[in-house]
Each structure stands twice: as C-alpha cells, then as structure tokens.
C-alpha cells in the first residue's frame, strides 16, 4: 500500500511544473461569444405550446426569450415574496 501512495505522490510532484490551460472562449451558434460567467442554466421539459407562445411573444415584442423568462421569474418571485 505504501508503494502505491509514494508512486501517486511522485506523479503529483512530477506535474508541479505544469500550468493550467485556459479553456477556449465558447461561441454561440451565431458566432457570438457566449456570456455564461455568473449565470446558471435553468431548464425544464414543458409542453410544446409554451415554447411556441414565448417565441411568438419575443418576436412580437422585439425581445429575447431569455428576457421574457427573466421577467416571468421576477414576477413569480415577487408574487411569492422573494427577491
């Protein structure tokens, strides 16, 4: 058992000189940079009509689906007394 630990410790010591590699910037499908820092993906499987309705609303109002969902969550939290 001692030899396994020492081999592992030696392997770690041998890698101390290595530097972390920066991940490449992610790109959205449209070539724009994804802004994901400080955000979290919130997803749910909902009826197809929800997607159709929110897509139509977004197009009619000239906003994104994300904007509409943020507004909906804000209204939900306010209705429940949360910030």
Secondary structure, 3 states (H helix, E strand, C coil): CHHHHHHHHHHHHHCCCCCCCCCCCCECCCCCECCCCCCCCCCCCCCHHHHHHHHHHHHHHCCCHHHHHHHHHHHHHHHCCCC
